[in-house]
Amino acid sequence: MMHDLLDIQHSDEIAALLAVASEGSFVAAGRLLQRHPTVVSKRVAALEKRLGVRLIERSTRQVRMTDAGAQLEQRLRAAIGLITEAEQEASAGAAEVHGMLHLALPAAMGRLWLAPMLPEFLKAHPHVSIVADYSERFVDIIAEGFDMAIRIGELNDNRLIAKKLGDHRRILCASPAYIEEHGLPTTPQDLANHNCLRFSGFVSFSEWRLSNGDRQQTVVAKGPITSNDSEALLAAARAGIGILGAGEWLMNRDIAAGRLVRVLPDWHLDVQGGIYLVRPSAKFPAATTLAFKEWIEEKFSNGPPWQIETP
């Protein structure tokens, strides 16, 4: 047993293997681990030499896990999960909420609505510190070590516990100046003749799929700007460049102030989704995690903050 514990010195090799498996390349794994790709490669090679088996097939274009590597990765992640649960079980009875909370938050929504709320949680729990990662990318909260995440849309990862905080609707808006110059669309088909501001984060951003109850229409969206940044597209919409399809959370303040007006108000862009709080399916969640879960649920209990602020 003592010998097995001493083998923890090889944790850097294990971390390198898991990072390459989750990120798909030595370069991306290096970014995740904040190490040079050659360091990551050497650690994986050292692990392969120590075990006497090839774990990753390398080529000039990609890396691929071998069967032995994939099996080892699966067993290692299971072992890490057991260790995490054991640690959380040991501390679950602590009365004081304290420690580090790692959060993965959507970039634009997080900056506009969640970041201003976090100081309230920290004031209520002065022994807690938060590491918040604002990004539009779809993070693997288990592999990357996040305690919780806020996600928009639909959920497909059954390894996670999810709590729906509220509905998420994507609507269409434009500035009064744009409507005055180009006219107001009256049917989804009219959008084909308008400037559409396209968010490239959508799965099919070149097509706008609109729904009105049981009715659905698909329009090929064309326009002068395509971006992966919601706030950049919002600025373009305010300036009268085109029609923006985005979440209510992004545009409600501008609608209330008269800077934007609804376009095709009976139609919504894409299918209805939700805003979710997700966390790993650990059996014994830490007290800090539970405290944040209860707090964020209370903040959304009467509806999303952007609906409360601008009913």
ROVORO-811359 format. One record per residue: residue in three letters; chain; x, y, z of N, C-alpha, C, O in turn. Coordinates in steps of 0.02 Angstrom, whole numbers, plus 50000, padded with zeros to 5 digits. Example, Ala and Ser with C-alpha at 12.3 -4.5 7.8 and 13.67 -1.06 7.14 Angstrom:
2
 fise kemar   n.x   n.y   n.z  ca.x  ca.y  ca.z   c.x   c.y   c.z   o.x   o.y   o.z
  ALA     A 50660 49716 50390 50615 49775 50390 50660 49835 50390 50712 49834 50423
  SER     A 50642 49888 50354 50684 49947 50357 50645 50002 50394 50670 50057 50402
This chain:
311
 fise kemar   n.x   n.y   n.z  ca.x  ca.y  ca.z   c.x   c.y   c.z   o.x   o.y   o.z
  MET     A 50041 49940 50000 50000 50000 50000 50043 50063 50000 50029 50110 49963
  MET     A 50096 50063 50042 50140 50121 50044 50174 50132 49977 50182 50189 49954
  HIS     A 50192 50076 49944 50223 50083 49878 50175 50116 49829 50195 50158 49789
  ASP     A 50110 50095 49832 50060 50125 49787 50053 50199 49800 50046 50238 49752
  LEU     A 50054 50220 49864 50049 50290 49879 50108 50329 49854 50101 50386 49831
  LEU     A 50168 50298 49857 50227 50333 49833 50224 50344 49758 50258 50389 49732
  ASP     A 50185 50304 49722 50180 50312 49650 50144 50376 49631 50140 50393 49572
  ILE     A 50117 50413 49680 50085 50477 49666 50134 50526 49635 50113 50575 49605
  GLN     A 50199 50513 49643 50249 50557 49613 50242 50559 49537 50267 50605 49505
  HIS     A 50207 50510 49508 50198 50508 49436 50134 50545 49415 50110 50536 49359
  SER     A 50106 50586 49459 50043 50620 49444 50049 50667 49384 50000 50678 49348
  ASP     A 50109 50696 49373 50118 50740 49315 50110 50702 49250 50083 50728 49201
  GLU     A 50133 50639 49249 50125 50598 49189 50051 50583 49177 50027 50585 49120
  ILE     A 50015 50567 49231 49943 50552 49225 49906 50614 49201 49863 50609 49158
  ALA     A 49922 50672 49230 49889 50734 49210 49901 50749 49136 49856 50772 49102
  ALA     A 49961 50735 49112 49977 50746 49042 49934 50701 48997 49907 50724 48947
  LEU     A 49929 50637 49015 49890 50590 48975 49816 50612 48973 49786 50613 48919
  LEU     A 49788 50629 49030 49717 50648 49032 49705 50713 48994 49653 50721 48963
  ALA     A 49753 50759 48996 49745 50822 48960 49746 50810 48884 49706 50840 48848
  VAL     A 49791 50768 48860 49794 50753 48789 49730 50717 48767 49703 50730 48713
  ALA     A 49705 50672 48809 49644 50636 48792 49584 50682 48787 49543 50674 48742
  SER     A 49579 50731 48832 49521 50776 48832 49527 50831 48780 49477 50853 48753
  GLU     A 49589 50854 48766 49598 50911 48721 49612 50891 48649 49601 50930 48603
  GLY     A 49637 50830 48638 49647 50805 48570 49713 50822 48537 49724 50802 48480
  SER     A 49757 50858 48572 49823 50873 48544 49870 50893 48600 49849 50911 48655
  PHE     A 49935 50888 48586 49984 50908 48636 49985 50983 48646 49998 51008 48701
  VAL     A 49971 51021 48592 49970 51094 48598 49913 51116 48644 49923 51157 48689
  ALA     A 49853 51090 48632 49796 51109 48673 49805 51084 48745 49786 51119 48792
  ALA     A 49833 51024 48753 49846 50999 48820 49896 51043 48857 49890 51054 48917
  GLY     A 49946 51068 48820 49994 51113 48850 49962 51177 48875 49979 51202 48928
  ARG     A 49915 51204 48835 49879 51264 48857 49840 51250 48920 49839 51291 48966
  LEU     A 49807 51192 48923 49767 51175 48981 49810 51169 49044 49792 51192 49098
  LEU     A 49868 51137 49036 49912 51125 49093 49962 51182 49105 50000 51181 49153
  GLN     A 49961 51232 49059 50009 51287 49062 50080 51260 49060 50124 51281 49098
  ARG     A 50091 51215 49014 50157 51186 49002 50171 51186 48926 50124 51187 48886
  HIS     A 50235 51185 48907 50252 51182 48836 50231 51113 48810 50237 51063 48845
  PRO     A 50207 51110 48747 50186 51045 48719 50239 50991 48723 50223 50932 48731
  THR     A 50303 51010 48716 50356 50959 48719 50361 50929 48789 50378 50870 48797
  VAL     A 50347 50969 48840 50347 50943 48909 50291 50892 48917 50301 50839 48948
  VAL     A 50232 50908 48890 50176 50862 48894 50193 50797 48857 50179 50742 48882
  SER     A 50223 50803 48798 50241 50744 48759 50291 50700 48796 50285 50639 48796
  LYS     A 50341 50731 48828 50391 50693 48864 50360 50656 48924 50380 50600 48940
  ARG     A 50312 50688 48957 50280 50656 49014 50239 50595 48992 50238 50544 49026
  VAL     A 50204 50602 48936 50166 50545 48910 50214 50489 48889 50201 50430 48902
  ALA     A 50269 50508 48857 50319 50458 48837 50348 50422 48897 50360 50362 48896
  ALA     A 50360 50460 48951 50387 50429 49012 50337 50379 49041 50357 50326 49066
  LEU     A 50273 50397 49040 50221 50352 49065 50218 50289 49022 50211 50234 49049
  GLU     A 50222 50296 48956 50221 50238 48911 50281 50193 48925 50275 50132 48925
  LYS     A 50340 50223 48935 50400 50183 48949 50394 50146 49015 50413 50088 49020
  ARG     A 50366 50180 49065 50360 50149 49131 50311 50091 49129 50321 50040 49162
  LEU     A 50256 50098 49090 50206 50046 49087 50221 49993 49033 50194 49938 49035
  GLY     A 50265 50011 48986 50282 49963 48934 50228 49954 48882 50221 49899 48855
  VAL     A 50190 50007 48868 50136 50002 48819 50126 50070 48788 50133 50122 48821
  ARG     A 50108 50070 48723 50094 50133 48689 50022 50155 48705 49975 50116 48698
  LEU     A 50015 50216 48728 49951 50242 48749 49920 50290 48698 49859 50297 48695
  ILE     A 49963 50322 48659 49940 50372 48610 49976 50360 48544 50037 50355 48542
  GLU     A 49938 50357 48490 49966 50354 48422 49976 50426 48399 49929 50465 48401
  ARG     A 50035 50443 48376 50051 50510 48355 50061 50513 48279 50088 50467 48249
  SER     A 50038 50568 48250 50051 50581 48179 50065 50656 48173 50060 50693 48222
  THR     A 50082 50678 48113 50097 50749 48104 50035 50792 48112 50040 50851 48126
  ARG     A 49976 50763 48103 49914 50803 48104 49873 50793 48167 49836 50839 48187
  GLN     A 49876 50735 48199 49832 50722 48255 49862 50669 48301 49910 50635 48284
  VAL     A 49830 50663 48358 49847 50610 48404 49783 50569 48417 49728 50595 48413
  ARG     A 49792 50505 48431 49735 50460 48443 49752 50412 48499 49806 50384 48500
  MET     A 49706 50404 48545 49716 50357 48600 49714 50286 48574 49671 50267 48534
  THR     A 49761 50246 48596 49758 50174 48581 49705 50143 48626 49679 50175 48671
  ASP     A 49690 50080 48614 49641 50045 48656 49666 50044 48729 49627 50055 48775
  ALA     A 49731 50031 48737 49759 50029 48804 49756 50099 48836 49742 50105 48896
  GLY     A 49769 50150 48796 49766 50218 48822 49696 50238 48842 49686 50269 48894
  ALA     A 49646 50221 48800 49577 50238 48815 49553 50202 48878 49517 50231 48919
  GLN     A 49573 50139 48885 49553 50102 48945 49585 50131 49008 49553 50137 49060
  LEU     A 49649 50150 49002 49683 50180 49059 49651 50246 49078 49642 50261 49137
  GLU     A 49635 50287 49027 49603 50352 49040 49537 50342 49078 49523 50377 49127
  GLN     A 49497 50293 49056 49433 50280 49089 49442 50260 49162 49407 50284 49206
  ARG     A 49490 50216 49174 49502 50194 49243 49529 50250 49286 49511 50256 49345
  LEU     A 49572 50292 49258 49601 50347 49296 49547 50398 49315 49545 50422 49372
  ARG     A 49503 50414 49268 49449 50462 49284 49402 50433 49337 49378 50470 49380
  ALA     A 49389 50369 49334 49347 50338 49385 49381 50342 49453 49348 50356 49504
  ALA     A 49447 50331 49455 49484 50334 49518 49484 50405 49545 49476 50415 49606
  ILE     A 49493 50454 49501 49493 50524 49523 49424 50542 49552 49419 50579 49601
  GLY     A 49371 50516 49520 49304 50528 49547 49295 50500 49616 49264 50532 49658
  LEU     A 49321 50440 49628 49315 50410 49695 49354 50450 49747 49330 50459 49803
  ILE     A 49412 50474 49728 49451 50515 49775 49415 50579 49790 49412 50601 49848
  THR     A 49386 50611 49739 49349 50673 49749 49289 50662 49795 49277 50702 49840
  GLU     A 49253 50607 49784 49195 50593 49827 49218 50580 49899 49184 50603 49946
  ALA     A 49273 50545 49908 49298 50531 49976 49316 50595 50012 49301 50603 50071
  GLU     A 49349 50641 49976 49367 50705 50007 49305 50746 50024 49301 50776 50077
  GLN     A 49256 50746 49978 49195 50785 49991 49154 50755 50048 49124 50791 50088
  GLU     A 49153 50688 50052 49118 50656 50107 49149 50674 50173 49114 50686 50223
  ALA     A 49216 50677 50175 49251 50694 50237 49236 50764 50261 49236 50777 50321
  SER     A 49222 50810 50214 49211 50880 50233 49138 50901 50231 49122 50959 50245
  ALA     A 49094 50854 50213 49024 50872 50204 48992 50897 50269 48945 50936 50267
  GLY     A 49018 50875 50325 48987 50895 50388 49011 50962 50415 48988 50984 50467
  ALA     A 49058 50994 50380 49084 51058 50404 49029 51111 50404 48994 51118 50354
  ALA     A 49022 51147 50459 48969 51197 50464 48987 51261 50427 48943 51296 50403
  GLU     A 49051 51276 50422 49072 51339 50393 49083 51331 50318 49117 51285 50295
  VAL     A 49054 51376 50279 49064 51377 50207 49129 51414 50193 49135 51473 50209
  HIS     A 49177 51380 50163 49242 51410 50151 49277 51375 50094 49257 51320 50074
  GLY     A 49330 51406 50069 49370 51374 50017 49362 51407 49949 49332 51461 49943
  MET     A 49388 51373 49899 49388 51398 49831 49331 51368 49791 49317 51308 49795
  LEU     A 49297 51411 49752 49242 51389 49709 49260 51405 49637 49268 51463 49619
  HIS     A 49266 51353 49595 49284 51362 49525 49220 51360 49483 49184 51310 49482
  LEU     A 49206 51416 49448 49145 51423 49409 49161 51432 49336 49207 51470 49318
  ALA     A 49123 51399 49292 49127 51410 49220 49063 51446 49200 49008 51420 49208
  LEU     A 49070 51507 49173 49013 51550 49159 49013 51570 49085 49067 51581 49057
  PRO     A 48954 51576 49054 48952 51600 48985 48979 51671 48981 48965 51712 49025
  ALA     A 49017 51686 48929 49055 51748 48927 49010 51810 48929 49014 51849 48976
  ALA     A 48969 51820 48878 48930 51882 48874 48878 51886 48930 48874 51936 48965
  MET     A 48838 51834 48937 48788 51835 48991 48822 51841 49059 48797 51877 49102
  GLY     A 48877 51807 49068 48912 51810 49131 48935 51880 49148 48927 51902 49205
  ARG     A 48963 51914 49099 48986 51982 49111 48929 52030 49126 48933 52072 49170
  LEU     A 48874 52023 49087 48818 52071 49093 48777 52060 49156 48757 52108 49189
  TRP     A 48764 51997 49174 48714 51983 49226 48741 51946 49286 48719 51959 49342
  LEU     A 48787 51899 49277 48810 51859 49333 48866 51892 49372 48866 51891 49434
  ALA     A 48914 51923 49337 48970 51956 49372 48946 52008 49422 48973 52011 49477
  PRO     A 48897 52051 49405 48874 52100 49455 48841 52069 49516 48835 52101 49568
  MET     A 48819 52006 49510 48785 51973 49566 48834 51939 49614 48819 51931 49673
  LEU     A 48892 51919 49589 48938 51879 49629 48963 51914 49693 48971 51880 49743
  PRO     A 48974 51980 49693 48996 52011 49756 48947 52001 49813 48967 51997 49871
  GLU     A 48883 51996 49798 48833 51983 49850 48845 51916 49884 48840 51910 49945
  PHE     A 48861 51865 49844 48876 51799 49872 48939 51801 49914 48941 51772 49968
  LEU     A 48990 51836 49890 49053 51840 49927 49046 51878 49992 49078 51861 50042
  LYS     A 49003 51929 49993 48991 51965 50055 48955 51922 50106 48967 51927 50166
  ALA     A 48911 51879 50082 48875 51834 50127 48919 51777 50152 48905 51748 50204
  HIS     A 48972 51761 50114 49017 51706 50132 49089 51731 50127 49123 51717 50078
  PRO     A 49113 51768 50177 49178 51801 50173 49237 51753 50171 49293 51774 50156
  HIS     A 49227 51689 50187 49282 51641 50186 49286 51602 50121 49323 51553 50116
  VAL     A 49248 51624 50071 49247 51592 50006 49282 51637 49955 49273 51698 49957
  SER     A 49320 51607 49911 49348 51644 49854 49325 51608 49790 49317 51547 49789
  ILE     A 49316 51648 49738 49289 51622 49675 49341 51629 49619 49372 51682 49612
  VAL     A 49349 51576 49581 49387 51579 49518 49336 51571 49462 49309 51516 49452
  ALA     A 49322 51625 49426 49270 51624 49375 49302 51625 49306 49343 51669 49291
  ASP     A 49283 51578 49264 49308 51573 49195 49250 51592 49149 49201 51555 49143
  TYR     A 49256 51650 49115 49205 51673 49069 49225 51653 48998 49275 51677 48972
  SER     A 49185 51611 48968 49203 51586 48902 49141 51560 48867 49095 51534 48898
  GLU     A 49140 51568 48800 49084 51541 48761 49096 51468 48742 49051 51435 48716
  ARG     A 49157 51443 48755 49170 51373 48736 49134 51326 48785 49118 51343 48841
  PHE     A 49122 51266 48760 49087 51216 48799 49138 51177 48841 49172 51133 48815
  VAL     A 49144 51195 48904 49195 51164 48946 49172 51096 48973 49113 51085 48983
  ASP     A 49221 51052 48983 49208 50988 49017 49223 51001 49090 49281 50999 49111
  ILE     A 49171 51013 49130 49183 51035 49198 49215 50981 49241 49248 50996 49290
  ILE     A 49205 50917 49223 49236 50863 49260 49310 50859 49245 49352 50858 49290
  ALA     A 49327 50857 49180 49397 50851 49160 49438 50912 49179 49497 50907 49194
  GLU     A 49407 50971 49178 49443 51033 49190 49438 51058 49262 49464 51111 49279
  GLY     A 49404 51020 49305 49405 51034 49376 49360 51090 49399 49374 51120 49451
  PHE     A 49306 51105 49364 49259 51156 49386 49210 51125 49437 49191 51067 49431
  ASP     A 49190 51166 49485 49140 51144 49533 49070 51149 49505 49027 51106 49517
  MET     A 49058 51202 49466 48991 51213 49438 48998 51254 49374 49050 51283 49360
  ALA     A 48944 51254 49335 48943 51295 49274 48872 51318 49262 48824 51285 49281
  ILE     A 48865 51376 49229 48802 51399 49203 48802 51386 49128 48848 51407 49093
  ARG     A 48752 51351 49104 48748 51334 49033 48682 51358 49004 48631 51358 49037
  ILE     A 48686 51377 48940 48628 51401 48903 48612 51352 48848 48657 51329 48812
  GLY     A 48547 51336 48840 48527 51292 48784 48502 51225 48809 48463 51222 48856
  GLU     A 48524 51172 48776 48503 51105 48794 48562 51066 48822 48620 51079 48805
  LEU     A 48547 51018 48866 48599 50979 48899 48602 50909 48871 48550 50878 48858
  ASN     A 48664 50884 48860 48672 50817 48834 48718 50773 48876 48726 50714 48862
  ASP     A 48749 50802 48928 48798 50765 48968 48763 50735 49029 48746 50770 49076
  ASN     A 48753 50668 49027 48717 50635 49082 48762 50622 49143 48740 50593 49192
  ARG     A 48826 50644 49139 48869 50638 49198 48857 50694 49248 48884 50693 49303
  LEU     A 48816 50742 49229 48807 50802 49270 48738 50805 49302 48689 50778 49276
  ILE     A 48736 50838 49360 48673 50855 49392 48654 50925 49369 48693 50971 49375
  ALA     A 48593 50932 49343 48572 50996 49315 48510 51022 49351 48465 50984 49368
  LYS     A 48509 51087 49363 48452 51121 49391 48434 51178 49344 48474 51222 49331
  LYS     A 48373 51176 49318 48351 51229 49272 48335 51291 49312 48293 51291 49357
  LEU     A 48370 51346 49295 48359 51409 49329 48304 51450 49296 48270 51490 49329
  GLY     A 48296 51441 49231 48244 51480 49196 48244 51463 49122 48286 51426 49098
  ASP     A 48194 51490 49087 48188 51479 49016 48236 51526 48979 48256 51579 49004
  HIS     A 48253 51506 48919 48296 51547 48877 48264 51554 48809 48252 51505 48774
  ARG     A 48249 51617 48790 48218 51630 48726 48263 51674 48684 48292 51723 48709
  ARG     A 48270 51657 48621 48306 51699 48573 48255 51737 48531 48210 51707 48502
  ILE     A 48262 51802 48529 48214 51845 48495 48250 51885 48441 48312 51884 48436
  LEU     A 48212 51920 48399 48239 51961 48345 48227 52034 48361 48172 52054 48382
  CYS     A 48278 52075 48351 48273 52147 48364 48313 52186 48312 48359 52160 48281
  ALA     A 48294 52250 48305 48331 52296 48263 48321 52366 48291 48276 52378 48332
  SER     A 48363 52413 48270 48356 52481 48293 48300 52516 48256 48284 52497 48200
  PRO     A 48269 52567 48287 48218 52605 48251 48244 52635 48186 48208 52639 48136
  ALA     A 48309 52655 48185 48337 52684 48124 48340 52632 48068 48326 52649 48010
  TYR     A 48357 52570 48085 48359 52518 48033 48289 52505 48006 48279 52498 47946
  ILE     A 48240 52501 48050 48171 52488 48029 48146 52545 47984 48112 52532 47935
  GLU     A 48163 52607 48002 48141 52664 47962 48171 52661 47892 48138 52679 47843
  GLU     A 48234 52640 47887 48267 52638 47822 48249 52577 47780 48241 52583 47719
  HIS     A 48241 52519 47813 48233 52457 47775 48163 52426 47781 48148 52378 47746
  GLY     A 48122 52453 47825 48055 52425 47833 48054 52369 47885 48106 52343 47905
  LEU     A 47994 52351 47907 47986 52301 47959 47964 52235 47928 47913 52232 47895
  PRO     A 48002 52181 47938 47980 52115 47912 47913 52095 47943 47901 52105 48002
  THR     A 47871 52065 47902 47806 52042 47927 47800 51966 47927 47755 51939 47959
  THR     A 47845 51932 47892 47847 51859 47891 47919 51837 47897 47964 51875 47880
  PRO     A 47932 51776 47919 48001 51752 47922 48036 51754 47854 48096 51766 47850
  GLN     A 47998 51741 47801 48029 51742 47734 48057 51810 47716 48104 51815 47677
  ASP     A 48029 51864 47745 48053 51931 47731 48126 51940 47754 48161 51983 47727
  LEU     A 48148 51901 47803 48215 51908 47829 48268 51895 47776 48324 51920 47782
  ALA     A 48251 51856 47725 48299 51841 47672 48320 51903 47635 48372 51904 47602
  ASN     A 48280 51956 47638 48295 52019 47604 48321 52073 47651 48323 52131 47633
  HIS     A 48340 52053 47712 48365 52100 47761 48437 52084 47780 48462 52029 47767
  ASN     A 48469 52132 47812 48536 52122 47840 48529 52086 47907 48499 52114 47954
  CYS     A 48555 52027 47912 48551 51987 47974 48620 51985 48007 48670 51971 47974
  LEU     A 48621 51999 48071 48683 51997 48109 48688 51928 48140 48648 51909 48183
  ARG     A 48738 51889 48119 48740 51818 48134 48791 51801 48187 48849 51823 48185
  PHE     A 48769 51762 48236 48813 51738 48290 48840 51670 48270 48802 51622 48263
  SER     A 48906 51666 48260 48935 51604 48235 48938 51549 48288 48957 51492 48272
  GLY     A 48919 51564 48350 48916 51512 48401 48858 51464 48393 48857 51411 48424
  PHE     A 48808 51483 48353 48753 51438 48340 48777 51378 48299 48824 51385 48259
  VAL     A 48746 51320 48309 48766 51260 48272 48760 51272 48197 48804 51253 48158
  SER     A 48705 51304 48176 48695 51320 48105 48681 51394 48099 48624 51415 48089
  PHE     A 48734 51435 48105 48723 51507 48109 48701 51537 48042 48672 51591 48041
  SER     A 48714 51503 47986 48694 51530 47922 48619 51520 47908 48591 51550 47863
  GLU     A 48587 51478 47948 48515 51468 47943 48482 51490 48008 48503 51471 48062
  TRP     A 48430 51530 48002 48391 51549 48060 48327 51507 48061 48285 51510 48016
  ARG     A 48321 51467 48113 48263 51424 48120 48215 51456 48169 48230 51461 48229
  LEU     A 48158 51477 48144 48110 51514 48185 48050 51470 48200 48030 51428 48159
  SER     A 48021 51481 48259 47963 51442 48278 47910 51488 48308 47926 51539 48341
  ASN     A 47848 51470 48297 47790 51505 48324 47739 51452 48343 47696 51434 48303
  GLY     A 47744 51428 48405 47702 51372 48425 47723 51310 48386 47781 51289 48390
  ASP     A 47676 51281 48349 47691 51221 48310 47718 51238 48240 47739 51193 48204
  ARG     A 47718 51302 48223 47742 51322 48156 47817 51334 48159 47844 51361 48207
  GLN     A 47852 51312 48106 47924 51322 48101 47942 51345 48031 47915 51321 47981
  GLN     A 47990 51391 48028 48015 51416 47965 48090 51421 47969 48118 51439 48021
  THR     A 48124 51405 47914 48197 51412 47910 48214 51462 47856 48190 51458 47799
  VAL     A 48257 51509 47874 48277 51563 47828 48353 51563 47823 48387 51558 47874
  VAL     A 48379 51569 47763 48451 51578 47754 48468 51650 47771 48448 51696 47736
  ALA     A 48505 51659 47825 48521 51726 47850 48584 51752 47817 48636 51719 47816
  LYS     A 48579 51812 47788 48637 51844 47757 48644 51914 47785 48595 51948 47800
  GLY     A 48706 51936 47792 48716 52002 47819 48788 52022 47821 48832 51983 47803
  PRO     A 48801 52084 47842 48869 52112 47837 48916 52090 47893 48976 52099 47887
  ILE     A 48889 52063 47948 48932 52046 48004 48914 51977 48030 48856 51961 48042
  THR     A 48966 51936 48039 48960 51872 48075 49014 51873 48129 49071 51890 48115
  SER     A 48996 51855 48190 49043 51858 48246 49026 51806 48298 48969 51783 48303
  ASN     A 49078 51788 48337 49067 51743 48394 49059 51782 48459 49058 51753 48513
  ASP     A 49053 51849 48453 49046 51892 48512 48978 51925 48510 48964 51966 48467
  SER     A 48936 51908 48558 48867 51934 48560 48866 52009 48569 48824 52043 48538
  GLU     A 48910 52036 48611 48909 52108 48625 48930 52149 48564 48907 52205 48555
  ALA     A 48975 52121 48523 48993 52155 48461 48934 52159 48413 48923 52210 48381
  LEU     A 48896 52105 48409 48836 52106 48366 48783 52153 48394 48747 52185 48356
  LEU     A 48778 52157 48460 48730 52204 48491 48748 52276 48473 48704 52316 48458
  ALA     A 48812 52292 48475 48833 52360 48456 48815 52375 48384 48795 52431 48368
  ALA     A 48822 52326 48340 48804 52335 48270 48729 52346 48262 48707 52387 48221
  ALA     A 48689 52309 48300 48617 52317 48297 48597 52387 48321 48554 52419 48290
  ARG     A 48627 52410 48376 48612 52478 48400 48628 52531 48347 48593 52582 48342
  ALA     A 48681 52518 48309 48703 52566 48258 48662 52563 48194 48674 52601 48147
  GLY     A 48612 52519 48192 48568 52515 48134 48595 52475 48076 48574 52484 48019
  ILE     A 48642 52428 48090 48672 52389 48036 48627 52332 48013 48629 52314 47954
  GLY     A 48587 52304 48058 48546 52248 48038 48502 52222 48094 48495 52253 48147
  ILE     A 48472 52163 48081 48428 52129 48129 48467 52077 48167 48502 52036 48137
  LEU     A 48462 52079 48232 48499 52033 48275 48452 51981 48305 48399 51998 48332
  GLY     A 48473 51918 48301 48438 51865 48336 48480 51841 48394 48535 51814 48384
  ALA     A 48455 51852 48455 48496 51835 48514 48449 51826 48574 48389 51836 48569
  GLY     A 48480 51808 48630 48441 51797 48690 48410 51861 48718 48437 51915 48710
  GLU     A 48353 51852 48751 48322 51910 48784 48370 51944 48832 48369 52005 48839
  TRP     A 48412 51904 48866 48458 51931 48915 48505 51983 48885 48527 52029 48919
  LEU     A 48520 51976 48819 48566 52022 48787 48531 52087 48768 48563 52140 48770
  MET     A 48467 52085 48751 48435 52143 48720 48381 52177 48762 48357 52230 48742
  ASN     A 48362 52149 48819 48306 52176 48856 48317 52249 48879 48271 52289 48875
  ARG     A 48378 52265 48901 48391 52334 48922 48384 52382 48864 48357 52437 48873
  ASP     A 48407 52363 48805 48401 52407 48747 48329 52413 48724 48309 52466 48700
  ILE     A 48290 52359 48730 48220 52363 48713 48184 52412 48760 48145 52454 48738
  ALA     A 48198 52406 48825 48166 52449 48875 48185 52522 48864 48145 52567 48876
  ALA     A 48247 52534 48840 48270 52603 48830 48251 52631 48761 48262 52689 48747
  GLY     A 48221 52589 48719 48200 52611 48652 48255 52610 48601 48245 52633 48544
  ARG     A 48313 52583 48618 48367 52579 48569 48356 52523 48519 48382 52525 48463
  LEU     A 48317 52472 48539 48298 52417 48495 48224 52405 48499 48192 52421 48549
  VAL     A 48196 52378 48445 48125 52358 48445 48121 52286 48421 48164 52262 48384
  ARG     A 48068 52252 48443 48059 52182 48423 48042 52177 48349 48006 52219 48322
  VAL     A 48067 52126 48318 48052 52109 48249 48019 52040 48250 48044 51994 48282
  LEU     A 47963 52033 48215 47925 51970 48215 47915 51946 48288 47938 51892 48305
  PRO     A 47881 51985 48329 47876 51969 48401 47841 51904 48417 47848 51877 48472
  ASP     A 47802 51877 48369 47768 51813 48381 47813 51753 48367 47794 51695 48378
  TRP     A 47874 51766 48342 47919 51712 48323 47981 51714 48368 48004 51766 48390
  HIS     A 48008 51654 48380 48070 51648 48418 48122 51613 48375 48106 51571 48334
  LEU     A 48184 51632 48385 48239 51603 48347 48261 51538 48380 48277 51536 48439
  ASP     A 48261 51485 48340 48283 51420 48363 48233 51391 48413 48183 51422 48429
  VAL     A 48247 51330 48436 48203 51297 48484 48210 51328 48553 48260 51360 48568
  GLN     A 48160 51318 48594 48163 51343 48662 48215 51304 48702 48219 51243 48696
  GLY     A 48252 51339 48742 48303 51307 48783 48297 51331 48855 48246 51360 48874
  GLY     A 48348 51319 48893 48347 51339 48963 48414 51366 48985 48464 51363 48949
  ILE     A 48414 51393 49045 48475 51414 49079 48483 51367 49138 48439 51362 49180
  TYR     A 48539 51333 49141 48549 51279 49189 48610 51292 49233 48661 51319 49210
  LEU     A 48604 51270 49295 48662 51263 49339 48680 51190 49339 48639 51147 49355
  VAL     A 48741 51174 49319 48763 51105 49315 48824 51094 49359 48865 51139 49369
  ARG     A 48828 51033 49386 48885 51015 49428 48898 50940 49421 48853 50903 49401
  PRO     A 48959 50917 49437 48972 50846 49432 48927 50806 49478 48906 50830 49531
  SER     A 48912 50744 49458 48866 50703 49496 48900 50669 49555 48896 50608 49563
  ALA     A 48935 50708 49596 48966 50681 49656 48914 50667 49709 48864 50703 49715
  LYS     A 48924 50614 49748 48875 50594 49798 48875 50641 49858 48823 50650 49890
  PHE     A 48933 50671 49873 48938 50713 49932 48963 50782 49912 49022 50796 49918
  PRO     A 48918 50826 49890 48939 50893 49869 48966 50934 49927 48943 50927 49984
  ALA     A 49016 50975 49914 49046 51016 49965 48997 51069 49989 48952 51090 49952
  ALA     A 49007 51091 50051 48962 51141 50080 48963 51206 50039 48911 51238 50031
  THR     A 49021 51225 50014 49026 51286 49974 48985 51279 49909 48952 51327 49888
  THR     A 48989 51221 49878 48950 51209 49817 48875 51214 49831 48838 51245 49793
  LEU     A 48853 51184 49886 48783 51186 49903 48761 51258 49919 48705 51278 49902
  ALA     A 48804 51296 49952 48787 51365 49968 48777 51406 49905 48729 51446 49901
  PHE     A 48821 51397 49856 48813 51435 49793 48751 51412 49756 48715 51453 49727
  LYS     A 48738 51347 49756 48679 51320 49722 48616 51352 49751 48573 51374 49713
  GLU     A 48610 51354 49817 48550 51382 49848 48545 51457 49833 48490 51483 49823
  TRP     A 48602 51491 49833 48601 51563 49821 48580 51580 49750 48537 51623 49740
  ILE     A 48609 51546 49700 48593 51562 49631 48521 51542 49614 48488 51576 49575
  GLU     A 48496 51488 49644 48427 51469 49633 48380 51522 49661 48328 51536 49631
  GLU     A 48397 51551 49719 48356 51603 49748 48356 51665 49704 48304 51698 49698
  LYS     A 48414 51681 49673 48417 51740 49630 48374 51733 49568 48350 51783 49541
  PHE     A 48362 51671 49545 48321 51659 49487 48250 51637 49505 48210 51623 49461
  SER     A 48234 51635 49569 48170 51606 49590 48109 51644 49564 48057 51614 49553
  ASN     A 48115 51709 49555 48060 51750 49529 48068 51765 49455 48035 51810 49429
  GLY     A 48111 51728 49422 48125 51740 49352 48195 51764 49341 48227 51788 49389
  PRO     A 48221 51759 49280 48289 51784 49266 48294 51858 49281 48246 51895 49274
  PRO     A 48353 51881 49303 48360 51951 49323 48344 52001 49268 48320 52056 49282
  TRP     A 48355 51983 49204 48341 52030 49150 48266 52038 49139 48243 52089 49113
  GLN     A 48226 51988 49159 48153 51996 49155 48127 52035 49214 48078 52072 49207
  ILE     A 48159 52028 49272 48137 52065 49331 48153 52140 49322 48113 52183 49340
  GLU     A 48212 52154 49294 48233 52223 49286 48192 52259 49234 48176 52318 49241
  THR     A 48176 52223 49180 48136 52253 49126 48077 52209 49110 48079 52171 49061
  PRO     A 48024 52212 49151 47967 52167 49141 47932 52180 49074 47883 52146 49058
